[in-house]
Amino acid sequence: MVPIRAWHWEEWNERLVEQCENAEHAGCAGTKRRLENVCAGPGGVLPLPGSAYEACEKQSARVSSLSLVRYRTNDYSAPTEYGYRDVLVKGYVHEVLWSAAVR
């Protein structure tokens, strides 16, 4: 499935069926049948969630008296008005962000 590029599921499915019908090797018919069974089965292919997935580690933390937020043994600066408050820390691959915790 790697060489198939599409913007929508409908377009992806059309190209997949097209490739299976035009394939010269015998194993493709079985693959098409298995994919149809997976999509039509009770579990089926689920729709995408309504909100985007955040690829980060989320952790609650508390701002210290020195206005520092600790995440994975490192301390990060916070404004002094956040002292002693709970915050939500999000650790991404290349950055660490934090925000006031939602209650």
C-alpha positions as YAML, in Angstrom:
chain: A
units: angstrom
residues:
- id: 1
  name: MET
  ca: [0.00, 0.00, 0.00]
- id: 2
  name: VAL
  ca: [2.99, 2.34, 0.27]
- id: 3
  name: PRO
  ca: [3.03, 3.54, -3.37]
- id: 4
  name: ILE
  ca: [-0.63, 4.65, -3.18]
- id: 5
  name: ARG
  ca: [-0.97, 8.36, -2.40]
- id: 6
  name: ALA
  ca: [-4.40, 9.96, -2.04]
- id: 7
  name: TRP
  ca: [-6.04, 12.91, -0.30]
- id: 8
  name: HIS
  ca: [-9.34, 11.20, 0.57]
- id: 9
  name: TRP
  ca: [-10.38, 7.67, 1.56]
- id: 10
  name: GLU
  ca: [-12.62, 7.43, -1.49]
- id: 11
  name: GLU
  ca: [-9.73, 8.24, -3.81]
- id: 12
  name: TRP
  ca: [-7.46, 5.80, -1.92]
- id: 13
  name: ASN
  ca: [-10.03, 3.01, -2.24]
- id: 14
  name: GLU
  ca: [-10.50, 3.70, -5.96]
- id: 15
  name: ARG
  ca: [-6.76, 3.52, -6.59]
- id: 16
  name: LEU
  ca: [-6.43, 0.37, -4.49]
- id: 17
  name: VAL
  ca: [-9.19, -1.40, -6.44]
- id: 18
  name: GLU
  ca: [-7.67, -0.14, -9.69]
- id: 19
  name: GLN
  ca: [-4.26, -1.57, -8.78]
- id: 20
  name: CYS
  ca: [-5.77, -4.90, -7.73]
- id: 21
  name: GLU
  ca: [-7.76, -5.23, -10.96]
- id: 22
  name: ASN
  ca: [-4.74, -4.33, -13.10]
- id: 23
  name: ALA
  ca: [-2.30, -6.55, -11.19]
- id: 24
  name: GLU
  ca: [-0.65, -9.35, -13.11]
- id: 25
  name: HIS
  ca: [0.17, -11.58, -10.14]
- id: 26
  name: ALA
  ca: [-2.33, -14.05, -8.68]
- id: 27
  name: GLY
  ca: [-2.00, -13.05, -5.00]
- id: 28
  name: CYS
  ca: [-3.71, -9.71, -5.49]
- id: 29
  name: ALA
  ca: [-7.23, -11.13, -5.78]
- id: 30
  name: GLY
  ca: [-6.90, -12.66, -2.30]
- id: 31
  name: THR
  ca: [-5.60, -9.37, -0.91]
- id: 32
  name: LYS
  ca: [-8.57, -7.50, -2.38]
- id: 33
  name: ARG
  ca: [-10.98, -10.02, -0.87]
- id: 34
  name: ARG
  ca: [-9.31, -9.74, 2.58]
- id: 35
  name: LEU
  ca: [-9.45, -5.92, 2.47]
- id: 36
  name: GLU
  ca: [-13.15, -6.00, 1.54]
- id: 37
  name: ASN
  ca: [-13.83, -8.33, 4.47]
- id: 38
  name: VAL
  ca: [-11.96, -6.07, 6.90]
- id: 39
  name: CYS
  ca: [-13.78, -2.93, 5.74]
- id: 40
  name: ALA
  ca: [-17.21, -4.57, 5.69]
- id: 41
  name: GLY
  ca: [-16.80, -6.56, 8.92]
- id: 42
  name: PRO
  ca: [-18.30, -5.61, 12.28]
- id: 43
  name: GLY
  ca: [-15.09, -3.86, 13.42]
- id: 44
  name: GLY
  ca: [-14.48, -2.30, 10.02]
- id: 45
  name: VAL
  ca: [-12.34, 0.76, 9.45]
- id: 46
  name: LEU
  ca: [-13.29, 3.44, 11.94]
- id: 47
  name: PRO
  ca: [-13.62, 7.11, 10.94]
- id: 48
  name: LEU
  ca: [-10.89, 9.53, 11.98]
- id: 49
  name: PRO
  ca: [-11.40, 11.31, 15.31]
- id: 50
  name: GLY
  ca: [-12.81, 14.83, 15.29]
- id: 51
  name: SER
  ca: [-9.73, 16.43, 16.85]
- id: 52
  name: ALA
  ca: [-6.08, 16.20, 15.87]
- id: 53
  name: TYR
  ca: [-3.83, 13.84, 17.82]
- id: 54
  name: GLU
  ca: [-1.10, 15.54, 19.82]
- id: 55
  name: ALA
  ca: [2.05, 13.43, 19.61]
- id: 56
  name: CYS
  ca: [3.40, 14.36, 23.02]
- id: 57
  name: GLU
  ca: [3.72, 13.12, 26.56]
- id: 58
  name: LYS
  ca: [1.33, 14.94, 28.89]
- id: 59
  name: GLN
  ca: [2.12, 15.28, 32.56]
- id: 60
  name: SER
  ca: [0.72, 17.43, 35.33]
- id: 61
  name: ALA
  ca: [3.22, 19.42, 37.38]
- id: 62
  name: ARG
  ca: [3.34, 22.17, 39.96]
- id: 63
  name: VAL
  ca: [5.24, 25.45, 39.59]
- id: 64
  name: SER
  ca: [7.74, 25.81, 42.44]
- id: 65
  name: SER
  ca: [8.37, 28.84, 44.64]
- id: 66
  name: LEU
  ca: [11.30, 29.64, 42.32]
- id: 67
  name: SER
  ca: [8.93, 29.77, 39.28]
- id: 68
  name: LEU
  ca: [10.22, 26.50, 37.83]
- id: 69
  name: VAL
  ca: [8.30, 23.62, 36.28]
- id: 70
  name: ARG
  ca: [9.97, 20.19, 36.45]
- id: 71
  name: TYR
  ca: [9.63, 17.77, 33.53]
- id: 72
  name: ARG
  ca: [11.80, 14.64, 33.22]
- id: 73
  name: THR
  ca: [14.43, 15.85, 35.71]
- id: 74
  name: ASN
  ca: [14.78, 19.24, 33.96]
- id: 75
  name: ASP
  ca: [13.50, 22.58, 35.27]
- id: 76
  name: TYR
  ca: [11.79, 25.09, 32.95]
- id: 77
  name: SER
  ca: [11.06, 28.75, 33.74]
- id: 78
  name: ALA
  ca: [7.54, 29.99, 34.33]
- id: 79
  name: PRO
  ca: [6.18, 33.47, 35.01]
- id: 80
  name: THR
  ca: [6.21, 34.36, 38.74]
- id: 81
  name: GLU
  ca: [2.42, 34.72, 38.87]
- id: 82
  name: TYR
  ca: [2.16, 30.94, 38.27]
- id: 83
  name: GLY
  ca: [4.01, 30.13, 41.51]
- id: 84
  name: TYR
  ca: [2.49, 27.19, 43.43]
- id: 85
  name: ARG
  ca: [-0.05, 26.52, 40.65]
- id: 86
  name: ASP
  ca: [-0.75, 23.28, 38.84]
- id: 87
  name: VAL
  ca: [0.14, 23.24, 35.14]
- id: 88
  name: LEU
  ca: [-0.08, 20.75, 32.28]
- id: 89
  name: VAL
  ca: [3.30, 19.99, 30.69]
- id: 90
  name: LYS
  ca: [3.43, 18.68, 27.12]
- id: 91
  name: GLY
  ca: [6.72, 17.09, 26.09]
- id: 92
  name: TYR
  ca: [7.12, 16.97, 22.31]
- id: 93
  name: VAL
  ca: [10.15, 15.60, 20.48]
- id: 94
  name: HIS
  ca: [11.82, 18.99, 20.05]
- id: 95
  name: GLU
  ca: [10.17, 21.20, 22.68]
- id: 96
  name: VAL
  ca: [8.45, 21.30, 26.03]
- id: 97
  name: LEU
  ca: [5.35, 23.47, 26.48]
- id: 98
  name: TRP
  ca: [3.21, 24.06, 29.52]
- id: 99
  name: SER
  ca: [-0.11, 25.72, 30.24]
- id: 100
  name: ALA
  ca: [-2.31, 26.40, 33.24]
- id: 101
  name: ALA
  ca: [-4.12, 23.22, 34.27]
- id: 102
  name: VAL
  ca: [-7.81, 23.09, 33.42]
- id: 103
  name: ARG
  ca: [-10.00, 22.31, 36.41]
...
